[in-house]
Amino acid sequence: MSELGNYLKENREEKQLSLDDLQQRTKIQKRYLVAIEEGNFDTLPGIFYARAFVKTYAEAVGLNAEGVLTTYKNELPSPQSENVDLPSRAERVKPPKQKAPAKSGNRSIGTILIPILLVIVIALILYFVWSAGDSPNTDNTAEEPQEGSSYDGPTADDDEDDGDEEEPTGEDESQDEEANNETEDNEAESELVLENEEATTKTYTLTNADSFDSLLIEMNNEGTYVELRENEGSGTIEQNYPPFNEDFEPDVSDLESLYVRIGFGAEVDTFTVNGFEIDLLDTSSVQVIEVLLESENE
């Protein structure tokens, strides 16, 4: 057992924590915790995990994580011993599948259909040109006045009929204004309002919304975790923990509130709720984002 592992184990036992308790607290698998205590860092997924897991272990048992990393840096694997070229986001996108070449039978059908379609298109063009040529003559004939007819100006009877038309009253205008105001209220847009910010917790309210349409979290590093709960008291609905190979985009349409917990060290590129972007706090500690719904009728 290494000096670092022995030191961490002694502090864990002083806290009367079992490996299962520590696993629940740190979200690190038990076999990795055993490897840290025995100094078998080669069994961890990589150098980043070795340092991140030791830091999490130290914080969980009440130690100064940075001090532990500095004191026992000689036991930890050096970053120069591993040089892994991670593919870029663009390189991770799978190329589109190429369609299989059409069979010879399909080619024969296409050869026959193309001339037929051309004939149909030409026939339609000729029909529309012919129809357009006849239409003006018909309209002009209808508009020509008959010989001997004359136009008399508006008569007194016509003026009386025009005067009988009702003008809109003030009551009608007020009803129109109320209808317009109701339409504007119904079309009120949603807004994401920051209600409270305390330590590493932010609370938002999504106004004029009856449900959550989407939750998207894009990260570019591993070694951390994301948990989604409906509220602080309920159990985990969905969790994403290393390896973090895909964006975190769970179905949240049935939830009445969101409670998102992000582990320390997370490098978050995008965090959106219903398309609204959320700015995170200090990534060196665990962060909590809570979003509440406020419908239009409330």
trRosetta pair geometry for C-beta under 8 A, 3 or more apart (Angstrom, degrees):
i j d omega theta_ij theta_ji phi_ij phi_ji
1 5 5.1 -125 -172 90 87 122
1 6 5.0 105 130 -63 119 93
1 9 7.5 -41 -170 6 141 146
1 37 6.6 -29 -142 151 110 72
1 38 5.6 -83 -109 -126 72 49
1 39 6.2 142 -161 -6 39 109
2 5 4.5 92 55 10 84 103
2 6 6.7 -150 91 -6 42 87
2 38 7.3 82 4 150 86 26
2 39 3.0 116 -18 -82 116 131
2 75 5.3 117 180 -153 140 139
3 6 5.7 -55 -144 39 29 111
3 7 6.2 33 155 -23 64 107
3 72 6.7 -163 91 -116 99 115
3 75 6.7 -151 51 -60 89 148
4 7 5.7 -57 -148 34 28 112
4 8 6.4 23 157 -14 64 106
4 36 7.8 -85 120 175 105 79
4 39 6.8 116 56 -96 97 90
4 54 7.2 -20 167 -139 131 129
4 68 7.4 102 -143 -180 97 97
4 72 4.0 108 -87 -170 113 158
4 75 4.7 -163 -10 79 130 155
4 76 7.5 90 -63 -53 172 79
5 8 5.9 -57 -147 39 31 107
5 9 6.1 30 156 -20 66 109
5 36 5.9 165 -108 137 91 54
5 37 4.1 110 -169 -169 102 32
5 38 5.7 -175 -165 -15 165 11
5 39 4.8 -108 -15 -47 133 74
6 9 5.7 -55 -144 37 29 111
6 10 6.3 32 156 -23 64 105
6 37 7.5 97 -66 -167 33 75
7 10 6.0 -52 -148 32 28 110
7 11 6.7 21 155 -12 61 107
7 68 7.6 178 111 -135 133 105
7 72 7.4 -156 36 -57 144 142
8 11 6.0 -60 -152 40 32 107
8 12 6.3 35 151 -22 67 106
8 36 6.6 -36 73 132 159 110
8 37 6.2 -125 80 -99 110 75
8 54 7.6 -114 -75 -146 149 78
8 57 5.5 18 -157 138 137 126
8 58 6.7 -87 -112 -82 104 69
8 61 6.8 143 -160 26 71 152
8 63 7.8 -94 -112 1 72 153
8 68 7.7 72 -77 -154 96 143
9 12 5.5 -54 -149 34 33 114
9 13 6.3 28 156 -16 67 105
9 37 4.7 79 -64 -139 112 117
10 13 6.0 -57 -148 39 30 107
10 14 6.4 34 151 -23 64 105
11 14 5.5 -49 -146 33 34 115
11 15 6.6 29 154 -13 64 105
11 61 4.4 103 125 145 110 137
11 62 7.1 -148 176 56 118 88
11 63 6.0 10 -180 -51 170 117
12 15 5.9 -63 -156 41 31 106
12 17 5.0 -91 -170 66 80 105
12 22 6.2 -23 -138 -69 126 138
12 57 8.0 -48 -68 -177 117 96
12 61 5.1 -84 -80 -100 61 137
13 16 7.1 36 -176 -81 40 35
13 17 7.6 -110 -82 46 24 65
14 61 7.9 89 58 -174 94 112
15 61 5.4 -148 -7 -144 146 81
15 62 6.7 155 -82 6 130 117
17 21 4.4 -132 -160 88 81 130
17 22 5.3 93 147 -57 123 89
17 25 7.5 -42 -151 3 138 143
17 60 7.8 172 162 140 173 105
17 61 6.8 -132 30 -102 144 90
18 21 4.7 103 51 4 72 100
18 22 7.1 -138 97 -2 40 87
19 22 5.5 -54 -146 39 35 111
19 23 6.2 42 152 -25 66 103
19 30 5.2 82 147 -144 115 99
19 33 5.4 158 -150 100 99 140
19 34 6.8 17 -133 -62 149 84
20 23 5.6 -49 -147 32 32 114
20 24 6.6 31 154 -17 63 103
20 30 6.8 -10 -87 -95 54 127
21 24 5.9 -57 -154 36 32 110
21 25 6.3 24 152 -16 66 110
22 25 5.6 -58 -144 40 34 109
22 26 5.8 2 167 5 71 114
22 28 7.6 -34 136 57 89 102
22 33 5.8 123 103 -133 128 153
22 57 7.2 30 -175 -131 127 79
22 60 6.0 104 -144 130 84 147
22 61 7.7 -11 -113 -60 114 95
23 26 6.6 -68 -131 51 22 89
23 27 7.5 69 176 -103 55 10
23 28 6.2 -112 -126 73 62 60
23 29 6.6 20 -136 -149 114 20
23 30 4.8 -38 -74 -70 141 78
23 33 6.3 -108 -73 -17 84 143
24 27 7.8 17 -170 -68 20 48
25 60 5.0 120 117 -146 126 121
26 33 7.6 129 58 -83 140 116
26 53 7.8 82 157 -150 137 68
26 56 4.7 111 -152 147 114 116
26 57 6.4 2 -99 -83 162 52
26 60 4.9 -63 -66 -61 105 149
27 56 8.0 -80 51 180 81 150
27 225 5.3 -79 145 -5 157 160
27 241 6.2 -145 169 -122 117 135
27 263 7.0 -111 55 -88 147 134
28 32 5.2 -104 169 81 101 125
28 33 5.8 121 108 -58 114 91
28 53 5.4 108 -126 -137 145 99
28 56 6.2 143 -38 96 128 139
28 57 7.2 -50 32 -67 158 86
29 32 4.9 88 68 6 84 104
29 33 7.3 -151 99 -8 43 86
30 33 5.5 -53 -152 33 39 114
30 34 6.5 39 152 -19 69 102
31 34 5.7 -48 -149 35 35 112
31 35 6.5 40 150 -22 63 104
31 43 7.6 -103 146 141 100 133
32 35 5.4 -49 -147 35 36 115
32 36 6.5 41 152 -22 65 100
32 43 7.5 -163 -111 109 61 101
32 44 6.0 77 -138 -106 101 86
32 49 7.6 -87 -148 161 138 119
32 53 5.8 -105 152 -144 123 154
33 36 5.8 -50 -152 31 33 112
33 37 6.7 28 152 -14 64 105
33 53 7.8 -144 -84 177 55 117
33 57 6.8 146 -126 -104 84 120
34 37 5.9 -58 -151 39 33 108
34 38 6.2 16 156 -5 68 113
35 38 6.0 -66 -142 49 29 101
35 40 4.3 -91 -153 75 82 97
35 41 6.9 129 149 -86 105 30
35 43 4.5 -128 -125 66 145 124
35 44 6.2 174 111 -53 144 82
36 39 7.7 36 -178 -71 28 27
36 41 7.4 56 -105 -87 57 74
36 44 7.8 58 -67 -65 81 124
36 50 8.0 157 -102 -147 91 67
36 53 6.0 -143 -72 124 135 117
36 54 6.1 172 -144 -88 126 75
36 57 6.0 -172 127 -44 162 164
39 75 6.6 -83 -134 -175 105 119
40 43 4.9 27 134 3 108 114
41 44 5.5 -36 -167 12 58 117
41 50 4.7 45 -158 -124 114 129
41 75 8.0 142 -24 148 136 79
41 76 6.8 137 -100 -140 164 52
41 77 5.3 -163 120 -24 140 107
42 77 7.9 117 -76 -68 60 136
44 49 4.6 -168 165 101 114 117
44 50 4.9 147 71 -73 156 77
44 53 6.5 -141 -129 14 138 147
45 49 4.6 88 52 -8 92 157
45 222 7.8 -76 110 120 148 138
45 242 7.1 -140 22 144 165 133
45 243 7.5 173 -149 -73 158 95
46 49 5.2 100 54 10 66 101
46 50 7.2 -117 108 -10 38 90
46 82 6.2 175 -159 145 88 162
46 84 6.9 -56 -134 -3 137 148
47 50 5.5 -50 -150 28 36 115
47 51 6.7 23 159 -8 68 103
47 77 5.1 -118 -113 95 91 116
47 78 7.7 -44 -130 98 136 25
47 79 5.6 138 147 -108 155 56
47 81 7.0 143 -77 65 130 92
47 82 4.8 -173 -21 41 120 133
48 51 6.4 -63 -153 42 30 100
48 52 5.8 21 156 -13 67 117
48 221 7.8 -139 -179 -171 155 106
48 222 7.2 107 99 74 139 86
48 223 5.3 -112 133 -51 109 150
49 52 5.7 -61 -135 46 29 108
49 53 5.5 28 166 -22 69 112
49 222 7.8 -30 -69 112 95 104
49 223 5.4 -153 -91 -106 65 106
49 242 7.4 -171 -99 117 114 168
50 53 6.3 -55 -139 36 19 105
50 54 6.4 16 159 -15 58 110
50 76 5.9 146 135 -155 120 92
50 77 5.5 77 60 29 169 106
51 54 5.9 -56 -146 37 29 109
51 55 6.3 29 156 -20 64 109
51 69 6.6 54 -151 -127 92 123
51 76 6.1 69 -84 -169 81 142
52 55 5.7 -57 -149 37 30 112
52 56 6.3 28 154 -17 65 107
52 223 4.4 85 55 178 171 128
52 224 7.7 -105 -170 -64 144 70
52 265 6.1 -109 -126 44 116 174
53 56 5.7 -54 -146 38 32 110
53 57 6.2 37 153 -23 66 105
53 223 7.9 -110 -45 -151 75 99
54 57 5.6 -51 -146 35 31 114
54 58 6.3 31 155 -20 64 105
54 65 7.8 134 120 -155 72 89
54 68 6.8 -153 154 121 103 122
54 69 6.6 125 107 -88 122 84
54 72 8.0 -133 -176 83 146 125
54 76 6.7 -93 2 -98 162 120
55 58 5.9 -54 -148 35 29 110
55 59 6.5 26 155 -15 63 107
55 65 4.3 64 -153 -173 75 127
55 66 7.8 33 -126 -65 105 48
55 68 7.6 167 -104 70 52 116
55 69 6.3 -1 -81 -55 91 123
56 59 5.9 -57 -148 38 31 109
56 60 6.2 33 154 -24 65 108
56 65 7.8 44 -48 -118 20 136
56 264 7.7 173 -91 49 91 116
57 60 5.8 -60 -152 33 28 113
57 61 6.8 3 159 -1 64 108
58 61 6.5 -71 -151 45 29 93
58 63 4.1 -81 -172 73 87 115
58 64 7.2 -41 156 81 124 26
58 65 4.3 143 85 -104 125 69
58 68 4.4 -151 -109 20 152 157
58 69 7.8 -118 2 -36 158 79
59 62 7.8 53 -175 -67 32 16
59 63 7.0 -93 -71 59 27 68
59 65 4.9 -17 -53 -55 88 122
63 67 7.3 -124 163 66 91 106
63 68 5.5 58 135 -47 132 128
64 67 3.7 44 100 17 117 120
64 68 6.5 162 87 -18 62 82
65 68 5.7 -55 -150 34 32 111
65 69 6.5 29 155 -17 66 106
66 69 5.8 -54 -148 37 33 111
66 70 6.3 31 154 -18 66 107
67 70 5.8 -57 -147 38 31 109
67 71 6.1 28 158 -19 67 110
68 71 5.9 -56 -141 38 28 108
68 72 6.2 -16 174 21 65 110
69 72 7.0 -77 -135 57 19 79
69 73 6.2 52 160 -79 60 84
69 76 7.0 1 -147 -22 74 156
70 73 5.9 -18 -148 -35 26 114
72 75 4.8 -31 175 30 94 116
72 76 6.5 98 120 -25 84 94
73 76 5.6 -56 -150 33 42 111
77 81 5.5 -99 -179 52 99 138
77 82 7.1 41 144 -10 130 113
78 81 4.9 104 67 -14 84 101
79 82 7.0 -82 -164 51 41 81
80 83 7.5 -2 -161 -54 43 99
87 91 3.9 -119 -178 91 108 126
87 92 5.3 135 105 -59 121 81
88 91 4.7 95 53 6 76 102
88 92 7.2 -140 96 -9 41 86
89 92 5.8 -56 -151 31 34 111
89 93 7.3 44 150 -32 62 94
89 220 7.4 -70 -60 -112 112 103
90 93 6.0 -44 -163 12 38 113
102 106 4.3 -101 177 78 113 136
102 107 6.1 134 110 -52 118 80
102 110 7.9 40 140 -17 160 138
103 106 5.1 100 60 4 74 100
103 107 7.5 -132 103 -6 44 87
104 107 5.4 -49 -155 30 41 117
104 108 6.8 43 150 -22 67 99
105 108 5.8 -52 -157 29 36 111
105 109 6.8 33 149 -15 66 103
106 109 5.7 -53 -151 36 38 111
106 110 6.3 38 152 -20 68 106
107 110 5.7 -56 -148 37 32 112
107 111 6.4 36 153 -24 65 104
108 111 5.7 -52 -151 31 32 114
108 112 6.8 26 153 -15 63 105
109 112 5.9 -60 -155 37 34 108
109 113 6.1 25 154 -18 70 112
110 113 5.8 -58 -138 39 32 107
110 114 6.3 40 165 -32 66 103
111 114 6.5 -46 -148 19 23 112
112 115 7.2 -67 -171 35 33 99
112 116 6.9 22 147 -12 67 116
113 116 5.6 -66 -153 41 40 113
113 117 6.0 38 155 -22 76 107
114 117 5.9 -57 -147 36 29 109
114 118 6.5 31 156 -21 63 105
115 118 5.6 -54 -149 34 34 114
115 119 6.5 36 154 -21 67 103
116 119 5.9 -54 -154 33 32 111
116 120 6.6 31 151 -18 65 105
117 120 5.7 -54 -149 36 34 112
117 121 6.3 35 154 -20 67 105
118 121 5.8 -55 -148 36 31 111
118 122 6.4 29 155 -18 65 106
119 122 5.9 -56 -149 37 30 110
119 123 6.3 31 154 -20 65 108
120 123 5.8 -56 -149 36 30 112
120 124 6.5 30 154 -19 65 105
121 124 5.8 -55 -150 35 31 111
121 125 6.5 32 153 -20 65 105
122 125 5.7 -54 -150 34 33 113
122 126 6.5 31 154 -17 66 106
123 126 5.9 -56 -149 37 31 110
123 127 6.4 34 153 -23 65 106
124 127 5.6 -54 -148 33 32 114
124 128 6.5 26 158 -15 66 105
125 128 6.1 -59 -150 38 29 105
125 129 6.4 28 154 -18 65 108
126 129 5.7 -55 -146 37 31 112
126 130 6.3 31 156 -19 66 107
127 130 5.9 -58 -150 37 28 110
127 131 6.3 26 154 -18 65 109
128 131 5.6 -53 -143 38 33 111
128 132 6.2 34 157 -21 65 106
129 132 5.9 -56 -148 36 28 110
129 133 6.6 31 153 -24 62 105
130 133 5.8 -54 -152 30 31 113
130 134 6.9 21 156 -13 63 106
131 134 6.2 -63 -154 37 33 104
131 135 6.6 42 153 -37 66 105
132 135 5.9 -45 -147 16 34 119
133 136 7.7 -58 -172 21 30 100
134 137 6.1 -63 -165 35 48 111
134 138 6.6 42 149 -20 78 108
135 138 6.0 -62 -155 35 35 110
135 139 6.5 28 157 -16 70 109
136 139 5.8 -61 -149 39 34 109
136 140 6.1 32 158 -21 71 108
137 140 5.9 -56 -145 36 29 109
137 141 6.4 31 157 -22 63 106
138 141 5.9 -56 -152 32 29 112
138 142 6.7 24 154 -17 63 107
139 142 5.9 -59 -153 35 32 109
139 143 6.4 22 155 -16 67 112
140 143 5.8 -64 -148 39 32 107
140 144 6.6 41 155 -36 67 99
141 144 6.1 -46 -152 14 32 112
145 149 5.4 -132 174 69 104 122
146 149 4.7 79 70 -12 86 125
152 155 7.2 29 126 -57 118 93
154 158 4.5 -111 -165 77 93 143
154 159 6.4 103 142 -51 118 83
155 158 5.0 108 55 2 70 98
155 159 7.4 -129 103 -2 44 86
156 159 5.6 -52 -154 34 39 113
156 160 6.5 40 149 -21 68 102
157 160 5.7 -53 -152 34 35 112
157 161 6.5 36 151 -20 66 103
158 161 5.7 -53 -151 34 34 111
158 162 6.5 33 152 -19 66 104
159 162 5.7 -54 -151 35 34 111
159 163 6.4 33 152 -21 65 106
160 163 5.7 -57 -151 34 33 112
160 164 6.8 39 151 -29 64 101
161 164 5.8 -51 -157 22 35 114
161 165 8.0 50 148 -34 59 87
162 165 6.2 -34 -171 0 44 113
168 172 4.8 -113 -164 76 91 137
168 173 6.1 99 143 -52 120 88
169 172 5.0 104 57 4 74 98
169 173 7.3 -137 101 -2 44 87
170 173 5.6 -55 -151 37 37 112
170 174 6.4 37 153 -20 69 104
171 174 5.8 -56 -151 35 31 110
171 175 6.6 33 152 -19 65 104
172 175 5.8 -55 -152 34 33 111
172 176 6.6 35 151 -20 65 103
173 176 5.6 -53 -152 33 35 113
173 177 6.6 35 151 -19 66 103
174 177 5.6 -51 -149 34 36 112
174 178 6.5 37 152 -19 66 102
175 178 5.7 -52 -149 35 34 111
175 179 6.4 35 152 -20 65 104
176 179 5.7 -54 -150 35 33 111
176 180 6.4 32 152 -19 65 104
177 180 5.7 -54 -149 36 33 111
177 181 6.4 34 153 -20 66 104
178 181 5.7 -54 -148 36 33 111
178 182 6.4 34 154 -20 66 103
179 182 5.8 -53 -150 35 32 111
179 183 6.5 34 152 -21 64 104
180 183 5.6 -53 -151 34 34 113
180 184 6.5 32 152 -18 66 104
181 184 5.7 -54 -150 36 34 110
181 185 6.4 34 152 -20 66 104
182 185 5.7 -53 -148 35 33 111
182 186 6.3 32 154 -20 66 106
183 186 5.8 -55 -149 36 31 110
183 187 6.4 15 157 -9 64 112
184 187 6.0 -67 -147 44 30 102
184 188 7.6 65 148 -60 60 72
185 188 5.9 -14 -168 -33 41 109
185 296 8.0 123 156 -176 83 117
186 296 7.6 64 -134 172 46 157
188 208 4.8 -131 110 -118 105 147
188 296 6.3 144 58 -124 119 110
189 208 6.4 109 115 91 21 151
190 206 6.1 4 -174 178 116 85
190 207 6.0 164 -151 80 60 60
190 208 4.6 -147 -92 80 57 95
190 209 4.6 47 -115 -56 129 104
190 274 6.5 -52 113 134 153 147
190 276 7.9 -114 118 -41 107 127
191 206 7.6 176 85 -152 38 46
191 207 4.9 0 53 47 84 112
191 208 6.9 64 11 26 74 109
191 276 7.9 102 -167 -97 35 146
192 204 5.5 -1 -176 -178 89 132
192 205 7.6 162 -154 79 45 41
192 206 5.6 -16 -102 -101 72 71
192 207 7.9 -161 -77 14 24 77
192 273 6.6 123 -107 72 137 107
192 274 7.4 168 -64 61 113 109
192 276 3.8 142 -12 150 142 163
192 278 7.4 -105 154 -78 149 87
192 291 7.6 -39 -140 -134 103 115
193 204 6.4 146 74 -161 42 74
193 205 4.9 -18 61 59 99 91
193 206 8.0 179 19 -81 73 24
193 207 6.1 42 -5 -21 117 113
194 197 6.4 4 175 -44 120 106
194 202 6.6 -53 -139 -169 100 106
194 203 7.6 106 -163 79 57 51
194 204 5.7 -43 -99 -101 47 79
195 203 4.8 -57 66 106 104 97
195 204 6.3 156 5 -120 89 20
195 205 5.3 75 -46 -17 122 102
195 292 7.7 -2 -1 30 149 118
196 201 7.8 -3 112 114 99 94
196 202 7.3 168 90 -155 59 42
196 203 4.2 18 50 43 96 115
197 201 7.5 173 -149 92 41 55
197 202 5.2 -1 -108 -110 78 78
197 203 7.6 -146 -65 25 44 69
197 281 7.9 149 -162 -76 106 123
198 201 5.4 -12 68 63 80 97
200 281 5.5 -158 -133 76 62 145
200 282 6.9 -81 -105 53 97 90
200 285 5.2 -110 -88 102 151 118
200 286 6.3 101 128 88 152 57
200 287 5.0 -120 174 -108 101 59
200 288 6.4 90 117 16 84 80
201 287 7.5 165 -84 -165 41 57
201 288 4.4 -10 -111 68 84 108
201 289 7.8 -177 -153 -77 55 30
201 290 7.1 16 -174 0 98 107
202 278 7.4 159 96 -170 146 116
202 281 6.9 169 -36 -33 112 111
202 287 7.9 5 7 -177 97 100
202 288 7.4 175 28 93 59 62
202 289 5.4 -7 64 -116 98 69
202 290 7.2 -175 93 31 51 69
203 290 4.7 -15 -112 71 74 106
203 291 7.9 171 -161 -81 50 32
203 292 7.3 19 -177 -8 94 107
204 273 7.5 152 86 49 147 149
204 278 7.1 -102 -37 -109 152 119
204 289 7.3 4 3 -174 111 88
204 290 7.1 173 26 91 67 54
204 291 4.7 -14 70 -111 103 75
204 292 7.2 -176 93 24 52 69
205 291 7.5 155 -96 -161 19 60
205 292 5.1 -27 -110 68 70 96
205 293 7.8 124 -160 -126 68 4
205 294 5.2 29 177 -13 109 124
206 209 4.7 -35 135 40 105 140
206 212 7.4 102 53 -94 166 77
206 273 6.6 -112 -77 125 132 122
206 274 6.3 102 -144 19 139 144
206 276 7.5 -177 -113 25 99 145
206 291 5.8 40 -24 177 107 107
206 292 7.1 -170 20 86 75 41
206 293 5.6 -29 64 -111 101 53
206 294 6.6 173 80 26 48 77
207 294 4.7 -24 -111 75 58 117
208 294 7.3 3 -18 98 35 84
208 295 7.3 43 -137 -171 22 31
208 296 4.9 46 -134 -83 68 82
209 212 7.5 64 149 -79 131 43
209 274 6.6 -62 -124 -99 154 168
209 293 5.8 -108 91 -145 94 90
209 294 7.2 65 43 61 76 53
209 295 6.6 -96 81 -103 33 52
209 296 8.0 103 -20 -38 20 77
210 293 7.3 53 -162 -179 17 131
210 295 4.8 48 -94 -117 66 109
210 296 7.4 -42 -54 5 89 87
211 253 5.8 31 162 -162 127 64
211 254 7.9 -10 -149 -86 118 20
211 293 7.2 -2 -99 -122 22 148
212 215 6.6 8 167 -42 130 97
212 252 4.2 -48 104 120 136 109
212 253 6.2 -138 77 -99 75 32
212 255 5.8 -8 24 64 133 97
212 258 6.6 98 -89 -48 155 116
212 273 6.8 -61 -142 -169 106 95
212 274 6.3 -122 -149 -55 61 100
212 291 7.7 97 -97 106 122 129
212 293 7.2 -109 -48 -78 81 116
213 253 7.0 32 -118 -98 31 84
213 274 4.9 90 38 -114 101 80
213 275 7.6 -2 75 -13 126 92
214 249 7.3 -19 -166 -157 92 94
214 252 7.1 112 -147 42 13 110
214 272 7.1 8 108 109 106 100
214 273 7.3 174 89 -153 62 36
214 274 6.0 136 45 -88 77 35
214 275 6.9 69 57 -39 121 65
215 228 7.3 114 115 -118 159 138
215 248 7.8 -46 124 123 95 87
215 249 6.8 167 88 -141 63 49
215 250 6.1 -11 68 54 117 78
215 252 4.7 71 -7 -12 118 145
215 258 6.5 158 -93 -124 139 146
215 260 7.5 -180 -167 -74 135 134
215 272 7.5 178 -147 91 36 58
215 273 5.7 1 -105 -109 73 73
216 247 6.4 2 -162 161 85 126
216 248 7.4 140 -159 83 37 63
216 249 5.0 6 -108 -102 72 95
216 270 6.1 -19 120 121 103 115
216 271 7.5 -179 92 -140 62 27
216 272 4.9 5 54 53 100 96
217 226 5.9 160 90 -128 158 160
217 247 6.7 168 81 -172 49 78
217 248 4.1 -9 59 61 104 111
217 249 7.5 -166 29 -65 62 58
217 260 7.6 162 -59 -164 140 143
217 262 7.7 -166 -153 -94 148 121
217 268 6.4 -58 -164 -139 91 110
217 270 6.9 179 -144 92 30 69
217 271 5.4 17 -111 -108 79 73
218 247 4.8 -29 -98 -119 72 110
218 248 7.8 -155 -68 28 31 74
218 268 7.1 108 76 -166 54 64
218 269 4.4 -51 102 64 105 106
218 270 4.0 39 29 39 111 100
218 271 7.9 -133 29 -57 66 49
219 224 7.5 -131 -167 63 156 117
219 226 7.7 -164 -27 -39 140 127
219 244 5.7 -25 79 146 127 145
219 247 7.6 151 17 -118 67 59
219 248 7.4 37 -3 -4 107 107
219 266 6.0 -71 -125 -168 128 92
219 267 6.1 111 -162 76 80 64
219 268 5.5 -44 -97 -103 80 55
219 269 6.6 178 -101 6 22 85
220 267 5.2 -64 58 105 85 117
220 269 5.7 77 -25 -40 105 115
221 224 7.0 56 100 9 98 111
221 244 7.4 42 100 60 37 134
221 265 7.3 -100 106 144 141 90
221 266 7.1 180 64 -148 108 41
221 267 4.3 79 4 28 119 116
222 242 4.5 89 -178 -119 101 110
222 243 5.5 -31 -129 -140 139 63
222 244 4.8 -179 -109 27 73 95
223 242 5.6 38 -67 -64 28 145
223 265 6.5 -47 105 109 108 136
224 242 7.3 97 34 -45 31 101
224 244 7.3 -4 60 -35 72 146
224 262 7.1 30 153 178 126 74
224 263 3.8 -171 -165 76 88 116
224 264 6.8 -148 -120 69 115 36
224 265 5.3 -167 -72 79 122 91
224 266 4.5 -149 113 -79 166 82
225 239 6.7 -2 -177 -175 111 95
225 240 6.6 168 -156 89 63 54
225 241 4.3 -5 -112 -104 107 80
225 242 7.3 -85 -74 -14 76 72
225 262 7.6 -180 90 -150 51 42
225 263 4.4 75 39 -21 73 129
226 239 7.0 169 88 -153 55 51
226 240 4.8 6 53 53 99 99
226 241 7.9 -157 31 -67 56 53
226 248 5.0 -34 79 -97 156 168
226 260 6.9 -16 -168 -168 93 95
226 261 7.3 155 -157 81 44 55
226 262 5.5 -6 -106 -105 77 72
226 263 7.4 -103 -61 2 45 85
226 266 7.7 91 -68 -117 90 147
227 236 5.3 -77 -159 -125 107 112
227 238 7.8 164 -155 89 46 48
227 239 5.0 -7 -108 -109 73 89
227 260 7.2 157 82 -155 55 46
227 261 4.4 -4 55 55 104 103
228 236 7.1 90 64 -163 50 73
228 237 5.0 -62 103 61 91 103
228 238 4.7 6 48 56 117 86
228 239 7.3 -155 22 -73 71 48
228 248 7.9 168 -39 170 120 121
228 250 5.7 -135 32 34 166 153
228 252 7.6 -109 -176 -89 141 108
228 258 7.0 -47 -153 -154 93 86
228 259 7.3 126 -164 73 46 59
228 260 5.7 -12 -104 -103 69 74
229 232 6.9 103 97 -96 139 21
229 234 5.4 163 -174 77 106 88
229 235 6.9 -165 -123 108 107 23
229 236 5.8 -75 -78 -109 90 42
229 237 5.8 149 -112 -4 36 92
229 259 4.2 -33 72 72 92 112
229 260 7.9 -173 28 -73 67 32
229 261 7.5 30 4 -7 105 106
230 234 5.0 5 50 53 96 149
230 237 6.2 94 -35 -46 79 131
230 255 5.1 -155 -119 -141 90 103
230 256 6.8 49 -171 44 109 76
230 257 6.0 88 173 65 65 77
230 258 7.5 -58 -136 -100 37 31
230 259 6.7 21 93 14 16 103
231 234 5.4 82 52 6 75 103
231 257 5.4 49 -79 79 88 126
231 259 5.4 107 -138 -27 21 135
232 259 5.4 -171 -65 -138 55 155
232 290 7.4 -29 -51 -98 98 131
234 237 7.7 33 117 -48 118 91
234 259 8.0 143 47 36 93 138
236 239 5.2 8 170 -49 139 111
237 250 7.2 121 115 160 110 157
237 255 7.6 -48 -74 -87 173 126
238 250 4.5 163 49 -101 163 149
240 244 6.2 81 149 -118 108 87
240 248 4.9 -134 12 -100 155 111
241 244 7.6 -88 163 -68 13 85
244 248 8.0 -41 -153 -48 103 100
251 254 7.5 35 135 10 98 93
252 255 4.8 -49 -167 24 76 124
252 258 6.4 5 -153 -89 140 112
255 258 6.2 82 124 -74 143 69
256 293 6.0 -103 -172 22 59 129
257 290 7.1 6 170 -172 109 86
257 291 6.6 175 -163 87 66 56
257 292 5.1 -13 -120 -109 107 60
257 293 6.5 -125 -82 -1 63 86
258 273 6.7 -150 31 -120 162 135
258 289 7.4 -12 117 112 107 88
258 290 6.8 169 90 -151 65 42
258 291 4.2 13 49 48 110 100
259 288 7.2 -14 -170 -167 78 99
259 289 7.9 164 -154 85 34 51
259 290 5.3 2 -108 -108 69 85
260 288 7.1 153 82 -156 53 49
260 289 4.5 -10 61 60 106 96
260 290 7.6 -170 24 -75 68 40
260 291 7.9 25 0 0 106 100
261 286 6.6 1 -174 -180 93 107
261 287 7.4 164 -154 86 47 48
261 288 5.4 -13 -103 -103 73 78
262 266 4.9 -70 167 11 112 163
262 268 7.0 -19 -158 -58 157 132
262 280 7.2 -51 61 -130 153 137
262 286 7.0 165 84 -158 51 59
262 287 4.8 -8 58 60 101 96
262 288 7.8 -170 21 -76 72 33
262 289 7.5 32 -6 -1 109 103
263 266 5.8 121 72 -47 66 107
263 286 5.9 -35 -131 -108 37 83
264 283 6.9 120 -161 160 56 57
264 284 5.8 10 -161 166 108 30
264 285 5.1 -29 -101 -128 110 15
264 286 5.4 -62 -47 -54 82 56
265 283 6.3 86 -112 149 10 97
265 284 7.0 44 -67 -122 57 41
266 280 7.8 -96 87 176 113 169
266 283 5.6 -130 59 -153 65 107
266 287 7.6 -101 39 24 128 116
267 283 6.9 65 -83 -172 46 161
268 271 5.4 15 164 -43 136 108
268 280 5.7 90 50 -11 139 148
268 283 7.4 -169 8 -104 94 124
270 277 7.2 -83 -153 -124 74 100
271 277 6.8 94 74 -160 62 64
271 278 4.6 -69 110 62 108 96
271 279 7.9 163 58 -77 118 14
271 280 6.2 94 9 -48 154 102
271 289 7.3 155 170 -30 137 171
272 275 5.8 -6 173 -137 127 14
272 276 6.1 151 -156 70 78 35
272 277 5.2 -40 -94 -91 86 54
272 278 6.9 171 -97 4 31 82
273 276 5.5 -27 66 59 72 93
273 278 6.5 43 1 -31 101 120
273 291 5.4 -171 -159 -96 172 171
278 289 6.1 73 153 -143 156 146
280 283 6.5 58 120 -74 130 85
280 287 5.7 37 -160 171 104 173
280 289 7.6 -77 -106 -60 80 123
281 287 5.6 166 45 -116 97 121
282 285 5.8 40 99 24 104 95
282 287 7.8 171 67 -75 54 110
283 287 7.3 -49 -110 -26 49 129
294 298 5.4 -113 -167 64 76 140
295 298 5.2 107 59 -10 74 102
